[in-house]
Amino acid sequence: MKFIKSAIAGLALSIAGLMTLPAAAQEYVWRLQTNLNPGDPGHIAVENRFAKLVEEMSNGRMKFEVFPVGALFPVADGLDAVGAGVAEMGMLTGGYFSGKIGPVASIENGVPGALRSPLESFDFFYKKGFIEIAREAYSPYNVFYLGPQVSPQWDIVSNKPLRTVADFSGLKIRAFGLEANWFESMGASPVFMAGSELYTALATGALEAARWASPSANKSLSLHEVAKYYIQPSPMPAPNNFFAVNLDAWNSLPDDLKAMLREAAMLSSLEYLTTGMKHDAQALVDMQAAGVELVTIEPEEFSKMEAAARKLWAAYAEQGGIHERAVNMLLEYLTELGRGE
């Protein structure tokens, strides 16, 4: 918590400097669609921190119309939509686009068996330099990768307790990308579907479990009504969405506005974490009061699961190029944290 407060203070000083820059004549009004519903902490952070902060820093030269998930384009079409200029910006989930971009998109999104906290993720992007690899990966799609929207953990909800690897055998679980391969390696049957479909799927038995989002986001979809087991530890303790910018729109901006967007993205990410932390704690209390049981995967079993996940994403290096560089950077960072192999 002290780290977050000091980081916010440091960013505030940077922002104060940006606000002294001379105003330019041209004004910009951009559309920005998030991948979350109104009221979700991530959406709130975009509206109340990112959009408002850029408007304040630019003295009104730049404003945003913020839309919730699905208002302008389907979330799974976000990469093409932003690249084509349907909206100047979008908050996207990289793992959805691993089929186009390749394994580096999964690593950008966060992979199990790797980073263990949002602050590690923040450090990996901004200090270790992974953000430059992400920008290189998305540029061919006419998208500028502005920065990650580092997220609270993304958890599993289930209609049966999951305590061992064997419990995943035959499990119909919502997942995508590397996670789908990971669950499949444990005998599960992963299925991809949109968040809006999860309640009905869990209620009817089309799904038995879902790795969807943070506790507060899971509660906002009322998943606790149809999935009475909340599984811990989180398979995705350090995930992120990201701010995607249409590359032509980005290139049209003057340098001072570009700098403001970069700073606002970082501060919005920290706002998401602090807001989400409070919402998530209350959501867990509320869900347990509604009859949800917290179930912990046995430590030795979870270690096996993490080792299996690490083997899967480490194999991405075999594809060479940017994917190999991404894997090597992540392995090097884990070594720096004392968790190398």
C-alpha positions, 0 to 999 in steps of 0.5 A: 500500500505504501508503494502504491501511495508513493507511486501515485505521489510521484506520478502526480509530480510528473503530471504537475509538470505536464500541466505547465506546458503551453496549450495548443489550438487543436482539440481532440474528442476520442471514443474509448470503450472499456471491456467492463460494465459500468460500476466495475472498478476497472471501468470506474478507474477509466472514467474517473481517473484516466479520462478526467485526468487527461482532460484536466492536464490538457486544460480541456484540449483532450476529452473522452467519451467513455463507453462500457463493454459492447457499446461500440464493438464486441469485446472479442473484435476489439483489436480489429475495431481499434485498428480500424478506428471504430473507436480511437481507444479501447481497453482490451484483453490481450489473451483474446488475440493470441490467435492473431498475435501469437503467444506474446499476447498471452504473456502480455495478458498474464500467465499462471505460474509466473508473476504473483502480484499486481505490483510485480506486473507493474514493475515487469512492464515499466521497469523491466521493459516488457511494455516495449515488447508489447508495443512491438507486438501490436504495432502491425495491427495499427494499434499503439499499446499505451500501457497495461491496466494492471488488474486485481486477481482473476479467480475461479468460481465453481459449482463443485469444490476443487482441491486437487489436480484430479478435481479438474478432470472432465471439468467444463470450465470457461477459459481462453488462451494459455489457460485453456491449454493449462486446464486441458492438460489437467483433464478439463474441458475448457470452453470460451464464452463471453461474460454475459453468458456465464450466469446462464451457462453455470445455472444450466450446467453448460459450464461447471466452473469459470475463470472470469475476473476479480471477486467484485466483478464476479459478484457484479455478474451474480455468479455467486448465485449459481456457483457456490464455491470460490476457489483459491489461490487465484490462477491469475494473481497478476493479470491485466487488460491494456489501453489500445490506441488507434495508431493513426490517432496516436501519431496525430497527437502532439508530444505533450498530449502523448506524455499526458496519456502515458502518465494517465494510463499509469495512474489509472492502473494504480487507481484500479488496484486501490479501488478494486482492493476495497471492492474485492474485500467487501465482495468476498464478505458478501458472497460468503454471507450469501452461502459461498464457500471458499475452497483452497487448492492443496499447496502441493497440488497448486505447486504442480499446477504452477509447474505445469503452466510454466512448462507450457508458456516457457515452450513459447520460446521455441517459436522464436522472434518476439515470442522467444524474447518475451519468454526470456524476459519473463524468465529473467525477471523471475530469476531476479525475484528469486524464483528462477529455475 
